Structures are given as C-alpha cells and as structure tokens.
Amino acid sequence: MIFRTVVAKAKKHPSLIPQLFFICLGLGGASLYLLRLARSPYVVWNRTKDPEPWNNLDPTYQYKFAAITTDYKNLKREGPKF
C-alpha cells in the first residue's frame, strides 16, 4: 500500500526519485551497520554459553572499523591469559 503511493508520487514528481533512492540507500546502510555492531564480540546475547567472549580474541585481531595509526600485526599480548 505504501509502496504504491510512493511510486504514484514519484511518477507525478520525477524530481523525487533521487531523493527516494538516497533515503533507501541510507536506511539500508544504517541497517547493515547495526547488524555488524550486533554481531561484534562486545555484544553478549547469551551469557550462559560464553559470558566473556572478548577474552577469546587474539591481540592481533583488528576490532576497530578503521585503524589509521595502529598496526595490529605487531602487537603483543599485555597481561595474563584467563
């Protein structure tokens, strides 16, 4: 129902087509980014299975989206293993 009204308005006003395209592109990108954040090692969905999953990460694991100055390959583990 909503899709038909959007298509009808886009046919009446063709200048709305780029705006609708970029709105859909932004919503899709935001949804994918939220999905990526929900699957990160910092989010615990099931505490009974593995209450501290971040302890299983290798010190060379690049957990940031973009690391400009940090070279994760040369890092050494600081502190004891748990």
N, CA, C and O atoms as CSV, one atom per row, in Angstrom:
chain,resi,resn,atom,element,x,y,z
A,1,MET,N,N,0.822,-1.189,0.000
A,1,MET,CA,C,0.000,0.000,0.000
A,1,MET,C,C,0.870,1.258,0.000
A,1,MET,O,O,0.668,2.160,-0.814
A,2,ILE,N,N,1.828,1.311,0.910
A,2,ILE,CA,C,2.693,2.491,0.984
A,2,ILE,C,C,3.571,2.580,-0.258
A,2,ILE,O,O,3.824,3.666,-0.779
A,3,PHE,N,N,4.040,1.400,-0.731
A,3,PHE,CA,C,4.902,1.383,-1.912
A,3,PHE,C,C,4.171,1.938,-3.127
A,3,PHE,O,O,4.763,2.657,-3.932
A,4,ARG,N,N,2.898,1.611,-3.267
A,4,ARG,CA,C,2.127,2.114,-4.419
A,4,ARG,C,C,1.968,3.627,-4.368
A,4,ARG,O,O,2.040,4.293,-5.401
A,5,THR,N,N,1.753,4.175,-3.172
A,5,THR,CA,C,1.612,5.627,-3.080
A,5,THR,C,C,2.943,6.325,-3.361
A,5,THR,O,O,2.965,7.405,-3.951
A,6,VAL,N,N,4.034,5.722,-2.949
A,6,VAL,CA,C,5.349,6.315,-3.221
A,6,VAL,C,C,5.631,6.290,-4.721
A,6,VAL,O,O,6.128,7.267,-5.281
A,7,VAL,N,N,5.314,5.182,-5.360
A,7,VAL,CA,C,5.526,5.072,-6.809
A,7,VAL,C,C,4.630,6.063,-7.549
A,7,VAL,O,O,5.060,6.676,-8.526
A,8,ALA,N,N,3.396,6.222,-7.091
A,8,ALA,CA,C,2.483,7.165,-7.742
A,8,ALA,C,C,2.990,8.599,-7.590
A,8,ALA,O,O,2.930,9.381,-8.540
A,9,LYS,N,N,3.486,8.946,-6.408
A,9,LYS,CA,C,4.014,10.308,-6.224
A,9,LYS,C,C,5.283,10.520,-7.040
A,9,LYS,O,O,5.520,11.614,-7.553
A,10,ALA,N,N,6.109,9.465,-7.163
A,10,ALA,CA,C,7.331,9.583,-7.950
A,10,ALA,C,C,7.015,9.765,-9.431
A,10,ALA,O,O,7.755,10.438,-10.149
A,11,LYS,N,N,5.925,9.171,-9.885
A,11,LYS,CA,C,5.537,9.356,-11.287
A,11,LYS,C,C,5.034,10.774,-11.528
A,11,LYS,O,O,5.255,11.342,-12.597
A,12,LYS,N,N,4.357,11.345,-10.532
A,12,LYS,CA,C,3.866,12.719,-10.684
A,12,LYS,C,C,4.999,13.733,-10.559
A,12,LYS,O,O,5.005,14.757,-11.243
A,13,HIS,N,N,5.952,13.443,-9.683
A,13,HIS,CA,C,7.070,14.346,-9.442
A,13,HIS,C,C,8.377,13.580,-9.637
A,13,HIS,O,O,8.903,13.027,-8.671
A,14,PRO,N,N,8.919,13.529,-10.858
A,14,PRO,CA,C,10.131,12.750,-11.115
A,14,PRO,C,C,11.366,13.264,-10.373
A,14,PRO,O,O,12.357,12.545,-10.246
A,15,SER,N,N,11.311,14.488,-9.888
A,15,SER,CA,C,12.476,15.009,-9.163
A,15,SER,C,C,12.622,14.364,-7.787
A,15,SER,O,O,13.657,14.534,-7.143
A,16,LEU,N,N,11.614,13.630,-7.321
A,16,LEU,CA,C,11.700,12.943,-6.043
A,16,LEU,C,C,12.449,11.610,-6.128
A,16,LEU,O,O,12.817,11.046,-5.098
A,17,ILE,N,N,12.674,11.110,-7.322
A,17,ILE,CA,C,13.302,9.797,-7.485
A,17,ILE,C,C,14.713,9.756,-6.888
A,17,ILE,O,O,15.005,8.805,-6.163
A,18,PRO,N,N,15.609,10.717,-7.138
A,18,PRO,CA,C,16.929,10.656,-6.497
A,18,PRO,C,C,16.851,10.749,-4.969
A,18,PRO,O,O,17.604,10.082,-4.260
A,19,GLN,N,N,15.939,11.576,-4.476
A,19,GLN,CA,C,15.796,11.705,-3.031
A,19,GLN,C,C,15.341,10.381,-2.415
A,19,GLN,O,O,15.873,9.967,-1.384
A,20,LEU,N,N,14.386,9.728,-3.019
A,20,LEU,CA,C,13.913,8.431,-2.520
A,20,LEU,C,C,15.020,7.376,-2.612
A,20,LEU,O,O,15.145,6.525,-1.732
A,21,PHE,N,N,15.813,7.435,-3.672
A,21,PHE,CA,C,16.913,6.493,-3.829
A,21,PHE,C,C,17.919,6.637,-2.690
A,21,PHE,O,O,18.334,5.640,-2.099
A,22,PHE,N,N,18.315,7.876,-2.380
A,22,PHE,CA,C,19.316,8.083,-1.341
A,22,PHE,C,C,18.764,7.817,0.058
A,22,PHE,O,O,19.508,7.405,0.948
A,23,ILE,N,N,17.480,8.046,0.256
A,23,ILE,CA,C,16.868,7.688,1.543
A,23,ILE,C,C,16.902,6.178,1.726
A,23,ILE,O,O,17.256,5.694,2.801
A,24,CYS,N,N,16.540,5.434,0.699
A,24,CYS,CA,C,16.582,3.966,0.784
A,24,CYS,C,C,18.024,3.472,0.947
A,24,CYS,O,O,18.271,2.530,1.699
A,25,LEU,N,N,18.956,4.086,0.264
A,25,LEU,CA,C,20.362,3.709,0.392
A,25,LEU,C,C,20.869,3.969,1.810
A,25,LEU,O,O,21.591,3.143,2.369
A,26,GLY,N,N,20.502,5.092,2.388
A,26,GLY,CA,C,20.909,5.407,3.758
A,26,GLY,C,C,20.288,4.464,4.774
A,26,GLY,O,O,20.961,4.037,5.711
A,27,LEU,N,N,19.018,4.136,4.603
A,27,LEU,CA,C,18.365,3.192,5.516
A,27,LEU,C,C,18.983,1.803,5.405
A,27,LEU,O,O,19.147,1.116,6.413
A,28,GLY,N,N,19.320,1.393,4.208
A,28,GLY,CA,C,19.964,0.089,4.026
A,28,GLY,C,C,21.351,0.050,4.645
A,28,GLY,O,O,21.715,-0.933,5.290
A,29,GLY,N,N,22.122,1.104,4.456
A,29,GLY,CA,C,23.451,1.167,5.048
A,29,GLY,C,C,23.404,1.202,6.565
A,29,GLY,O,O,24.216,0.557,7.228
A,30,ALA,N,N,22.457,1.953,7.120
A,30,ALA,CA,C,22.322,2.009,8.574
A,30,ALA,C,C,21.917,0.650,9.129
A,30,ALA,O,O,22.388,0.251,10.194
A,31,SER,N,N,21.055,-0.060,8.423
A,31,SER,CA,C,20.633,-1.392,8.874
A,31,SER,C,C,21.803,-2.366,8.849
A,31,SER,O,O,21.974,-3.148,9.784
A,32,LEU,N,N,22.600,-2.330,7.804
A,32,LEU,CA,C,23.764,-3.218,7.735
A,32,LEU,C,C,24.797,-2.889,8.810
A,32,LEU,O,O,25.427,-3.791,9.363
A,33,TYR,N,N,24.971,-1.613,9.106
A,33,TYR,CA,C,25.920,-1.228,10.148
A,33,TYR,C,C,25.429,-1.686,11.522
A,33,TYR,O,O,26.230,-2.147,12.335
A,34,LEU,N,N,24.124,-1.566,11.796
A,34,LEU,CA,C,23.582,-2.056,13.066
A,34,LEU,C,C,23.715,-3.570,13.173
A,34,LEU,O,O,23.975,-4.096,14.255
A,35,LEU,N,N,23.541,-4.264,12.072
A,35,LEU,CA,C,23.736,-5.716,12.081
A,35,LEU,C,C,25.191,-6.055,12.377
A,35,LEU,O,O,25.463,-6.996,13.122
A,36,ARG,N,N,26.123,-5.308,11.808
A,36,ARG,CA,C,27.551,-5.527,12.074
A,36,ARG,C,C,27.873,-5.259,13.536
A,36,ARG,O,O,28.638,-6.006,14.146
A,37,LEU,N,N,27.305,-4.211,14.103
A,37,LEU,CA,C,27.549,-3.910,15.506
A,37,LEU,C,C,26.959,-4.979,16.427
A,37,LEU,O,O,27.551,-5.306,17.456
A,38,ALA,N,N,25.812,-5.516,16.068
A,38,ALA,CA,C,25.160,-6.532,16.900
A,38,ALA,C,C,25.934,-7.840,16.901
A,38,ALA,O,O,25.805,-8.628,17.838
A,39,ARG,N,N,26.729,-8.085,15.879
A,39,ARG,CA,C,27.492,-9.325,15.798
A,39,ARG,C,C,28.922,-9.175,16.305
A,39,ARG,O,O,29.711,-10.112,16.192
A,40,SER,N,N,29.270,-8.020,16.858
A,40,SER,CA,C,30.634,-7.793,17.340
A,40,SER,C,C,30.901,-8.601,18.603
A,40,SER,O,O,29.958,-9.047,19.258
A,41,PRO,N,N,32.170,-8.797,18.956
A,41,PRO,CA,C,32.492,-9.604,20.138
A,41,PRO,C,C,32.145,-8.915,21.452
A,41,PRO,O,O,32.198,-9.558,22.500
A,42,TYR,N,N,31.795,-7.643,21.436
A,42,TYR,CA,C,31.469,-6.932,22.661
A,42,TYR,C,C,30.018,-7.117,23.076
A,42,TYR,O,O,29.668,-6.850,24.226
A,43,VAL,N,N,29.184,-7.560,22.178
A,43,VAL,CA,C,27.767,-7.753,22.477
A,43,VAL,C,C,27.553,-9.204,22.860
A,43,VAL,O,O,27.898,-10.112,22.104
A,44,VAL,N,N,26.985,-9.419,24.032
A,44,VAL,CA,C,26.729,-10.768,24.527
A,44,VAL,C,C,25.229,-11.000,24.499
A,44,VAL,O,O,24.486,-10.342,25.227
A,45,TRP,N,N,24.777,-11.926,23.669
A,45,TRP,CA,C,23.363,-12.250,23.572
A,45,TRP,C,C,23.011,-13.431,24.474
A,45,TRP,O,O,21.872,-13.543,24.926
A,46,ASN,N,N,23.976,-14.311,24.740
A,46,ASN,CA,C,23.729,-15.497,25.544
A,46,ASN,C,C,24.846,-15.613,26.592
A,46,ASN,O,O,25.942,-16.078,26.281
A,47,ARG,N,N,24.572,-15.199,27.809
A,47,ARG,CA,C,25.607,-15.200,28.855
A,47,ARG,C,C,25.897,-16.601,29.390
A,47,ARG,O,O,26.961,-16.815,29.972
A,48,THR,N,N,25.005,-17.544,29.216
A,48,THR,CA,C,25.254,-18.880,29.746
A,48,THR,C,C,26.263,-19.645,28.906
A,48,THR,O,O,27.011,-20.464,29.439
A,49,LYS,N,N,26.297,-19.394,27.614
A,49,LYS,CA,C,27.220,-20.119,26.735
A,49,LYS,C,C,28.659,-19.627,26.889
A,49,LYS,O,O,29.565,-20.433,27.104
A,50,ASP,N,N,28.878,-18.331,26.783
A,50,ASP,CA,C,30.215,-17.751,26.895
A,50,ASP,C,C,30.065,-16.352,27.497
A,50,ASP,O,O,29.801,-15.397,26.767
A,51,PRO,N,N,30.230,-16.215,28.819
A,51,PRO,CA,C,29.948,-14.919,29.449
A,51,PRO,C,C,30.950,-13.817,29.097
A,51,PRO,O,O,30.602,-12.639,29.179
A,52,GLU,N,N,32.166,-14.157,28.714
A,52,GLU,CA,C,33.169,-13.151,28.372
A,52,GLU,C,C,33.848,-13.510,27.046
A,52,GLU,O,O,34.990,-13.970,27.051
A,53,PRO,N,N,33.171,-13.310,25.921
A,53,PRO,CA,C,33.752,-13.714,24.629
A,53,PRO,C,C,34.923,-12.851,24.188
A,53,PRO,O,O,35.694,-13.268,23.324
A,54,TRP,N,N,35.077,-11.662,24.755
A,54,TRP,CA,C,36.176,-10.793,24.347
A,54,TRP,C,C,37.522,-11.314,24.828
A,54,TRP,O,O,38.560,-10.874,24.334
A,55,ASN,N,N,37.529,-12.255,25.794
A,55,ASN,CA,C,38.800,-12.848,26.228
A,55,ASN,C,C,39.348,-13.840,25.203
A,55,ASN,O,O,40.526,-14.192,25.258
A,56,ASN,N,N,38.523,-14.287,24.283
A,56,ASN,CA,C,38.954,-15.249,23.265
A,56,ASN,C,C,39.605,-14.576,22.062
A,56,ASN,O,O,40.093,-15.263,21.165
A,57,LEU,N,N,39.621,-13.244,22.027
A,57,LEU,CA,C,40.173,-12.542,20.872
A,57,LEU,C,C,41.693,-12.566,20.904
A,57,LEU,O,O,42.320,-12.441,21.956
A,58,ASP,N,N,42.254,-12.729,19.735
A,58,ASP,CA,C,43.697,-12.671,19.563
A,58,ASP,C,C,44.140,-11.205,19.660
A,58,ASP,O,O,43.397,-10.331,19.213
A,59,PRO,N,N,45.308,-10.899,20.218
A,59,PRO,CA,C,45.719,-9.492,20.311
A,59,PRO,C,C,45.947,-8.843,18.949
A,59,PRO,O,O,45.980,-7.616,18.853
A,60,THR,N,N,46.102,-9.634,17.906
A,60,THR,CA,C,46.280,-9.056,16.573
A,60,THR,C,C,44.961,-8.879,15.843
A,60,THR,O,O,44.955,-8.452,14.688
A,61,TYR,N,N,43.831,-9.199,16.489
A,61,TYR,CA,C,42.510,-9.043,15.871
A,61,TYR,C,C,42.173,-7.560,15.743
A,61,TYR,O,O,42.200,-6.830,16.733
A,62,GLN,N,N,41.859,-7.119,14.542
A,62,GLN,CA,C,41.528,-5.713,14.317
A,62,GLN,C,C,40.052,-5.527,14.613
A,62,GLN,O,O,39.199,-5.850,13.785
A,63,TYR,N,N,39.752,-5.009,15.790
A,63,TYR,CA,C,38.371,-4.861,16.202
A,63,TYR,C,C,37.785,-3.512,15.841
A,63,TYR,O,O,36.570,-3.332,15.929
A,64,LYS,N,N,38.601,-2.569,15.442
A,64,LYS,CA,C,38.090,-1.276,15.013
A,64,LYS,C,C,37.743,-1.336,13.537
A,64,LYS,O,O,38.321,-2.111,12.774
A,65,PHE,N,N,36.783,-0.501,13.150
A,65,PHE,CA,C,36.368,-0.463,11.749
A,65,PHE,C,C,37.496,0.062,10.873
A,65,PHE,O,O,37.760,-0.487,9.804
A,66,ALA,N,N,38.164,1.125,11.321
A,66,ALA,CA,C,39.295,1.675,10.591
A,66,ALA,C,C,40.362,2.085,11.595
A,66,ALA,O,O,40.127,2.952,12.436
A,67,ALA,N,N,41.511,1.475,11.511
A,67,ALA,CA,C,42.615,1.815,12.398
A,67,ALA,C,C,43.692,2.505,11.563
A,67,ALA,O,O,44.371,1.862,10.763
A,68,ILE,N,N,43.842,3.793,11.748
A,68,ILE,CA,C,44.748,4.567,10.917
A,68,ILE,C,C,46.193,4.393,11.388
A,68,ILE,O,O,47.080,4.143,10.571
A,69,THR,N,N,46.439,4.523,12.688
A,69,THR,CA,C,47.809,4.539,13.187
A,69,THR,C,C,48.232,3.251,13.871
A,69,THR,O,O,49.419,3.087,14.152
A,70,THR,N,N,47.326,2.336,14.150
A,70,THR,CA,C,47.662,1.128,14.893
A,70,THR,C,C,47.930,-0.023,13.935
A,70,THR,O,O,47.117,-0.323,13.060
A,71,ASP,N,N,49.086,-0.665,14.113
A,71,ASP,CA,C,49.406,-1.854,13.333
A,71,ASP,C,C,49.167,-3.060,14.231
A,71,ASP,O,O,49.972,-3.338,15.120
A,72,TYR,N,N,48.087,-3.769,14.013
A,72,TYR,CA,C,47.685,-4.867,14.885
A,72,TYR,C,C,48.564,-6.104,14.725
A,72,TYR,O,O,48.547,-6.976,15.593
A,73,LYS,N,N,49.313,-6.201,13.668
A,73,LYS,CA,C,50.150,-7.374,13.461
A,73,LYS,C,C,51.349,-7.396,14.414
A,73,LYS,O,O,51.851,-8.469,14.748
A,74,ASN,N,N,51.812,-6.224,14.853
A,74,ASN,CA,C,52.992,-6.154,15.703
A,74,ASN,C,C,52.663,-6.055,17.193
A,74,ASN,O,O,53.576,-5.924,18.008
A,75,LEU,N,N,51.386,-6.113,17.568
A,75,LEU,CA,C,51.015,-6.015,18.976
A,75,LEU,C,C,51.328,-7.315,19.714
A,75,LEU,O,O,51.218,-8.405,19.153
A,76,LYS,N,N,51.712,-7.181,20.957
A,76,LYS,CA,C,51.929,-8.336,21.816
A,76,LYS,C,C,50.889,-8.318,22.926
A,76,LYS,O,O,50.380,-7.262,23.300
A,77,ARG,N,N,50.586,-9.484,23.439
A,77,ARG,CA,C,49.587,-9.585,24.481
A,77,ARG,C,C,50.152,-9.009,25.790
A,77,ARG,O,O,51.225,-9.401,26.246
A,78,GLU,N,N,49.407,-8.078,26.371
A,78,GLU,CA,C,49.799,-7.493,27.647
A,78,GLU,C,C,48.920,-8.081,28.735
A,78,GLU,O,O,47.694,-8.033,28.635
A,79,GLY,N,N,49.520,-8.625,29.752
A,79,GLY,CA,C,48.750,-9.166,30.855
A,79,GLY,C,C,48.599,-10.677,30.737
A,79,GLY,O,O,49.008,-11.278,29.743
A,80,PRO,N,N,48.012,-11.279,31.755
A,80,PRO,CA,C,47.887,-12.730,31.780
A,80,PRO,C,C,46.753,-13.252,30.899
A,80,PRO,O,O,45.812,-12.529,30.575
A,81,LYS,N,N,46.866,-14.511,30.524
A,81,LYS,CA,C,45.771,-15.169,29.824
A,81,LYS,C,C,44.777,-15.676,30.857
A,81,LYS,O,O,45.182,-16.208,31.890
A,82,PHE,N,N,43.508,-15.524,30.601
A,82,PHE,CA,C,42.467,-16.010,31.512
A,82,PHE,C,C,41.856,-17.275,30.985
A,82,PHE,O,O,40.960,-17.837,31.614
